[in-house]
């Protein structure tokens, strides 16, 4: 994708990673960290020439206890990124994502940089902020999640006021964590308006929050780096942005080692047929398999035999009817005590959906809408 060239700007390369979710209960932190290291090793020559690495939110999935393995891996990941940026003179920027996920834990970058005496240009941003990188002649707008109680219209008013304070009519690049009208089929005050941000940015708008890669004009939703659950079986990876004299471009870089979550649909459950299907798939050890069937009369002992036969996999069985009932029951427990309205239902439910095995979140929201 090419845009009008900017004469006063040198070539700039930006890599965006998003929604890693260290501490997720399904895909383990160790696996995700090893994937990130493999990914950087695969693209070493390309990444060594980066100018900026951005993290567009949800680096962690929850508050990590300091005595946990997840916290240890999280610390190792921070050291890895800081070391890579320090060794290659790359700026590192971290944007706070959804508060219930990041919990301000990316502030630990500062401690690591200080204690290990790394020489790296790092900023952690948890508020609306505009940065002008004088050495690159490049201006970035940062928009973290859940500002103004997730009222996107009010947040954009604040964006316009902030730009006025800086004497700007446009910025070169935006890093945002949140959702857009094009992402969801229902109206919500949390949805950002695409045309608003396209009008104040002459480059790309790099986003986190929704876990599937997608684009809308110059808005680029990176998606999550790895897979965390069923219903997220699309390609995963990062996005590389390049601004140069020939035009502005982006490139999706796939994480080919992302954890496998495979759904097998069977009209009528047949154990022999299922065994043959699983063997034919030849999935790597550690993969998650979900068997979906309308057959509710499956013998539990047969299910146990299947799981014992394929101990390298995590295998679950679900029916459409049972799954919907379980999800709604669980969601009602999670959001009890909150006032639910047409305006806040999507923002309340969207984050909770990541914890459940849902084939298609958009279909679920459409179904939920019928009961509002």
C-alpha positions as CSV (number, residue, x, y, z in Angstrom):
1,X,0.0,0.0,0.0
2,X,1.5,3.3,-1.0
3,X,0.9,6.9,0.1
4,X,2.0,10.3,-1.0
5,X,5.7,10.8,-0.3
6,X,6.9,13.1,2.4
7,X,10.0,15.1,1.3
8,X,11.2,16.2,4.8
9,X,11.4,12.7,6.2
10,X,14.1,10.1,6.1
11,X,13.4,6.4,5.6
12,X,11.8,5.1,8.8
13,X,11.1,1.5,9.7
14,X,8.7,0.5,12.5
15,X,7.9,-2.9,13.8
16,X,4.7,-3.3,15.8
17,X,4.0,-6.2,18.1
18,X,0.6,-6.5,19.8
19,X,-1.5,-8.5,22.2
20,X,1.1,-11.0,23.3
21,X,-0.8,-11.8,26.5
22,X,2.0,-13.3,28.7
23,X,0.1,-15.1,31.5
24,X,-2.7,-16.5,29.3
25,X,-4.1,-19.7,30.8
26,X,-4.0,-21.6,27.5
27,X,-0.9,-20.7,25.5
28,X,2.0,-20.8,28.0
29,X,4.3,-17.9,28.5
30,X,7.4,-20.1,27.7
31,X,6.0,-21.1,24.4
32,X,5.2,-17.5,23.4
33,X,8.6,-16.2,24.4
34,X,10.4,-19.0,22.5
35,X,8.3,-18.1,19.5
36,X,9.3,-14.4,19.7
37,X,13.0,-15.3,19.9
38,X,12.7,-17.6,16.9
39,X,10.8,-14.9,15.0
40,X,13.5,-12.3,15.7
41,X,16.2,-14.8,14.7
42,X,14.5,-15.5,11.4
43,X,14.2,-11.8,10.6
44,X,17.5,-10.7,12.1
45,X,18.8,-8.8,9.1
46,X,15.6,-7.0,8.6
47,X,15.0,-6.2,12.3
48,X,18.6,-4.9,12.9
49,X,17.8,-2.0,10.6
50,X,14.6,-1.0,12.4
51,X,14.3,2.6,13.8
52,X,11.4,1.9,16.2
53,X,9.8,-1.2,17.8
54,X,6.3,-0.5,19.2
55,X,4.2,-2.6,21.5
56,X,0.6,-1.6,21.0
57,X,-0.9,-3.0,24.2
58,X,-1.8,-6.2,26.1
59,X,1.8,-7.4,26.5
60,X,0.4,-9.3,29.6
61,X,-2.9,-11.0,30.1
62,X,-3.3,-10.3,33.8
63,X,-1.4,-9.1,36.9
64,X,1.5,-11.5,37.2
65,X,2.6,-12.7,40.7
66,X,6.3,-12.0,41.2
67,X,6.9,-15.6,42.3
68,X,5.3,-17.1,39.2
69,X,6.8,-18.6,36.1
70,X,4.8,-16.2,34.0
71,X,6.5,-13.2,35.7
72,X,9.9,-14.8,35.2
73,X,9.2,-15.2,31.5
74,X,7.8,-11.7,31.3
75,X,11.0,-10.3,32.8
76,X,13.1,-12.3,30.3
77,X,11.0,-11.0,27.4
78,X,11.6,-7.4,28.6
79,X,15.3,-8.0,28.8
80,X,15.3,-9.6,25.4
81,X,13.6,-6.6,23.8
82,X,15.7,-4.0,25.6
83,X,18.9,-5.8,24.8
84,X,18.0,-6.1,21.1
85,X,17.0,-2.4,20.9
86,X,20.2,-1.3,22.7
87,X,22.5,-3.4,20.5
88,X,20.9,-2.1,17.3
89,X,20.1,1.5,18.3
90,X,16.4,1.0,18.0
91,X,13.8,3.1,19.9
92,X,11.4,1.1,22.0
93,X,7.8,2.4,22.7
94,X,5.2,0.6,24.9
95,X,1.6,1.6,24.9
96,X,-0.7,0.6,27.8
97,X,-3.5,-1.6,26.5
98,X,-6.6,-2.8,28.3
99,X,-6.2,-2.1,32.0
100,X,-7.3,-5.5,33.2
101,X,-4.6,-7.0,31.1
102,X,-1.5,-4.8,31.2
103,X,-2.0,-3.4,34.7
104,X,0.8,-1.0,34.3
105,X,3.4,-3.8,34.2
106,X,5.3,-2.4,31.3
107,X,6.7,0.2,33.6
108,X,9.2,-2.6,34.6
109,X,11.1,-1.8,31.4
110,X,12.5,1.3,33.2
111,X,13.8,-0.9,36.1
112,X,15.5,-3.3,33.7
113,X,17.1,-0.5,31.7
114,X,18.3,1.1,34.9
115,X,19.5,-1.9,36.7
116,X,21.2,-3.5,33.7
117,X,22.6,-0.2,32.5
118,X,21.2,-0.5,29.0
119,X,21.5,2.4,26.5
120,X,18.1,2.4,24.9
121,X,15.6,5.2,24.0
122,X,12.5,3.9,25.7
123,X,9.1,5.4,26.6
124,X,6.1,3.8,28.3
125,X,2.8,5.6,27.5
126,X,-0.4,5.2,29.5
127,X,-2.1,8.5,28.6
128,X,-2.9,10.5,25.5
129,X,0.4,11.7,24.2
130,X,2.1,13.2,21.2
131,X,5.8,12.6,20.6
132,X,8.0,14.5,18.1
133,X,11.1,12.5,17.4
134,X,13.5,15.3,16.3
135,X,16.2,13.0,15.0
136,X,13.7,11.3,12.7
137,X,11.5,14.4,12.0
138,X,8.6,12.1,12.9
139,X,5.5,12.7,15.0
140,X,3.5,9.9,16.7
141,X,0.2,10.1,18.5
142,X,-0.4,7.5,21.3
143,X,-3.9,6.5,22.3
144,X,-4.1,3.9,25.1
145,X,-7.3,1.9,25.8
146,X,-10.3,2.9,27.9
147,X,-9.7,6.7,28.1
148,X,-12.8,8.7,29.2
149,X,-14.5,5.5,30.4
150,X,-14.1,4.1,26.9
151,X,-16.0,6.9,25.3
152,X,-14.3,7.1,21.9
153,X,-15.9,10.4,20.9
154,X,-14.7,12.2,24.0
155,X,-11.2,10.8,23.5
156,X,-11.1,12.1,19.9
157,X,-12.1,15.6,21.2
158,X,-9.1,15.3,23.5
159,X,-6.9,14.3,20.6
160,X,-7.9,17.4,18.7
161,X,-7.2,19.6,21.7
162,X,-3.8,18.0,22.2
163,X,-2.9,18.5,18.6
164,X,-3.9,22.1,18.8
165,X,-1.6,22.5,21.9
166,X,1.2,21.1,19.8
167,X,0.4,23.3,16.8
168,X,-0.3,20.3,14.6
169,X,-3.0,19.7,11.9
170,X,-1.7,16.1,11.3
171,X,0.7,13.6,12.8
172,X,2.8,11.1,10.9
173,X,1.8,7.9,12.7
174,X,-0.7,6.8,15.3
175,X,-0.4,3.9,17.8
176,X,-3.7,3.0,19.3
177,X,-5.2,0.2,21.4
178,X,-8.9,-0.1,20.9
179,X,-11.7,-1.1,18.5
180,X,-13.2,0.5,15.4
181,X,-16.7,0.6,13.9
182,X,-15.5,-1.8,11.1
183,X,-14.4,-4.4,13.7
184,X,-17.8,-4.9,15.3
185,X,-21.3,-5.2,13.8
186,X,-22.9,-3.4,16.7
187,X,-22.8,0.3,17.8
188,X,-20.8,1.1,21.0
189,X,-19.4,4.2,22.5
190,X,-16.1,2.4,22.7
191,X,-15.8,2.2,18.9
192,X,-13.4,4.7,17.4
193,X,-14.4,6.4,14.2
194,X,-12.2,5.5,11.3
195,X,-12.6,8.8,9.4
196,X,-11.8,10.8,12.5
197,X,-8.3,9.4,12.8
198,X,-7.6,9.1,9.1
199,X,-8.2,12.9,8.9
200,X,-5.5,13.8,11.4
201,X,-2.8,11.3,10.3
202,X,-1.0,11.3,7.0
203,X,0.6,7.9,7.7
204,X,-0.5,4.6,9.2
205,X,-2.6,4.0,12.2
206,X,-1.2,1.0,14.0
207,X,-3.6,-0.8,16.3
208,X,-3.9,-3.4,19.0
209,X,-6.8,-5.0,20.9
210,X,-8.6,-7.1,18.2
211,X,-6.7,-10.4,17.8
212,X,-7.2,-10.8,14.0
213,X,-5.1,-8.9,11.4
214,X,-7.3,-6.6,9.3
215,X,-7.1,-3.3,7.5
216,X,-9.3,-0.3,6.8
217,X,-7.6,2.2,4.5
218,X,-4.5,3.2,6.4
219,X,-5.7,1.7,9.7
220,X,-3.8,-1.5,10.3
221,X,-4.9,-3.9,13.0
222,X,-1.9,-6.0,13.8
223,X,-3.7,-8.8,15.6
224,X,-2.1,-11.0,18.3
225,X,1.4,-12.4,17.8
226,X,0.3,-15.9,18.9
227,X,-2.9,-17.8,19.2
228,X,-4.6,-18.1,22.6
229,X,-7.9,-20.0,22.1
230,X,-10.2,-21.6,19.6
231,X,-12.0,-19.2,17.3
232,X,-8.7,-17.5,16.7
233,X,-7.4,-19.8,14.0
234,X,-6.3,-17.1,11.5
235,X,-2.7,-16.2,10.7
236,X,-0.8,-14.5,13.5
237,X,2.3,-12.2,13.4
238,X,3.5,-8.6,13.4
239,X,3.4,-5.7,11.0
240,X,6.4,-3.8,9.6
241,X,5.8,-0.2,8.5
242,X,8.2,1.7,6.3
243,X,8.1,5.4,5.4
244,X,10.5,6.4,2.6
245,X,10.9,8.6,-0.4
246,X,9.1,6.2,-2.7
247,X,6.0,6.0,-0.6
248,X,4.7,4.5,2.7
249,X,4.2,0.7,2.9
250,X,3.3,-2.0,5.4
251,X,4.0,-5.7,5.4
252,X,2.4,-8.4,7.6
253,X,5.0,-10.8,8.8
254,X,3.5,-14.2,9.8
255,X,4.4,-16.0,12.9
256,X,4.5,-19.5,11.3
257,X,5.1,-21.2,14.7
258,X,2.0,-19.8,16.4
259,X,0.2,-22.3,18.7
260,X,-2.3,-24.5,16.8
261,X,-6.0,-24.4,17.8
262,X,-7.9,-26.7,15.5
263,X,-11.7,-27.2,15.5
264,X,-13.0,-30.5,14.0
265,X,-16.7,-30.4,13.1
266,X,-18.6,-33.7,13.1
267,X,-22.4,-34.0,12.5
268,X,-22.4,-37.4,14.2
269,X,-19.7,-38.5,16.6
270,X,-17.7,-41.5,15.4
271,X,-14.6,-42.3,17.4
272,X,-12.8,-44.2,14.6
273,X,-13.5,-41.4,12.2
274,X,-12.2,-38.9,14.7
275,X,-9.0,-40.9,15.3
276,X,-8.4,-41.0,11.6
277,X,-9.0,-37.2,11.2
278,X,-6.6,-36.4,14.0
279,X,-3.8,-38.6,12.7
280,X,-4.2,-37.1,9.2
281,X,-3.8,-33.6,10.5
282,X,-0.3,-34.4,11.8
283,X,-0.4,-31.4,14.2
284,X,2.7,-30.5,16.3
285,X,2.8,-31.6,20.0
286,X,1.1,-29.2,22.3
287,X,-1.7,-28.3,19.9
288,X,-5.3,-27.7,21.1
289,X,-8.1,-29.7,19.4
290,X,-11.8,-29.0,19.9
291,X,-14.3,-31.5,18.6
292,X,-17.7,-29.8,17.8
293,X,-20.7,-32.0,17.3
294,X,-24.5,-31.9,17.7
295,X,-24.3,-35.4,19.2
296,X,-25.0,-35.1,22.9
297,X,-24.9,-38.8,23.7
298,X,-21.1,-39.3,23.6
299,X,-19.9,-41.9,26.2
300,X,-17.5,-40.2,28.6
301,X,-15.3,-43.3,28.7
302,X,-14.9,-43.1,24.9
303,X,-13.8,-39.4,25.2
304,X,-11.3,-40.5,27.9
305,X,-9.9,-43.1,25.5
306,X,-9.4,-40.5,22.8
307,X,-7.6,-38.2,25.1
308,X,-5.3,-41.0,26.3
309,X,-4.6,-42.0,22.7
310,X,-3.5,-38.5,21.8
311,X,-1.7,-37.3,25.0
312,X,0.5,-34.8,23.1
313,X,-2.7,-32.7,22.4
314,X,-5.3,-31.0,24.6
315,X,-8.6,-32.3,23.3
316,X,-12.0,-30.9,24.3
317,X,-15.5,-31.8,23.2
318,X,-18.3,-29.2,22.8
319,X,-21.8,-29.0,21.4
320,X,-23.3,-25.8,20.0
321,X,-26.1,-25.8,22.6
322,X,-23.9,-26.5,25.6
323,X,-21.2,-24.0,24.6
324,X,-23.7,-21.0,24.3
325,X,-25.2,-21.9,27.7
326,X,-21.8,-22.1,29.4
327,X,-20.5,-18.9,27.9
328,X,-23.5,-16.8,28.8
329,X,-23.5,-18.3,32.4
330,X,-19.8,-17.5,32.7
331,X,-20.2,-14.0,31.3
332,X,-23.0,-13.2,33.8
333,X,-20.7,-14.2,36.6
334,X,-17.9,-12.0,35.3
335,X,-19.9,-8.8,34.9
336,X,-22.3,-9.2,37.9
337,X,-22.9,-5.9,39.7
338,X,-22.3,-3.8,36.6
339,X,-25.1,-1.8,34.9
340,X,-25.3,-3.1,31.3
341,X,-26.7,-0.8,28.6
342,X,-26.8,-0.8,24.8
343,X,-23.8,1.5,24.9
344,X,-21.4,-0.5,27.1
345,X,-22.4,-4.1,26.3
346,X,-19.7,-4.6,23.6
347,X,-16.9,-3.0,25.6
348,X,-17.8,-5.2,28.6
349,X,-18.1,-8.4,26.7
350,X,-15.3,-8.0,24.1
351,X,-12.4,-8.6,26.6
352,X,-14.2,-11.4,28.4
353,X,-14.6,-13.3,25.1
354,X,-10.9,-13.9,25.0
355,X,-11.3,-16.3,28.0
356,X,-13.8,-18.6,26.2
357,X,-13.8,-21.0,23.4
358,X,-15.9,-19.2,20.8
359,X,-15.8,-20.1,17.1
360,X,-16.8,-16.6,15.9
361,X,-16.9,-13.7,18.3
362,X,-18.8,-11.5,15.8
363,X,-21.6,-14.1,15.5
364,X,-21.8,-14.3,19.3
365,X,-22.2,-10.6,19.6
366,X,-24.9,-10.6,17.0
367,X,-26.7,-13.3,18.9
368,X,-26.2,-11.3,22.2
369,X,-27.6,-8.2,20.5
370,X,-31.0,-10.0,20.0
371,X,-31.4,-10.3,23.8
372,X,-30.5,-6.7,24.6
